[in-house]
Amino acid sequence: MSEPADAILKWEPRYSVHVAEIDREHQGWFALINGVYKAALGGVGKEILRTAVAETTQYCFSHFSHEEELMDEIDYPEREEHILEHEHLAREARAFADKLENGECATVLEYLVFLSDWAKHHIPTTDRKLGDFIQARQLTGRICDSAPGDASNSPWP
């Protein structure tokens, strides 16, 4: 019998958007997702998992705020479409949290699969377009003053 993978989502060059700050944030999110994955496989208690899921989700929302502030700052023409994708993930994250809280059938692993599948699609397509736009505008040296967790005017919970 083979051992389970040590990560559900591994950083690969195809996930780079070629903007260092955004890549670092994505790598941090991958690490959080993988930490929750390892905890879930390790059989930690439900409260610890709830806390870890909440931290992972909050980091994601902070990253969304950071990207959205950046899109405002650079007058990104595909901002609205990009935000719709963020809002889709936010709705799913809230639905998952509700199911977990109410003891319904959602599992942490289901949530992690959803997050990793979403990231595998969103980052190399939608976020890559943002990275390309930033590079074309030669803004790679000036991203945003805040980092995930510092977004004081965030619309995300």
Helices and strands as residue ranges (DSSP letters): G 13-15, H 20-41, H 46-73, H 79-101, H 108-122, I 123-127, H 128-136
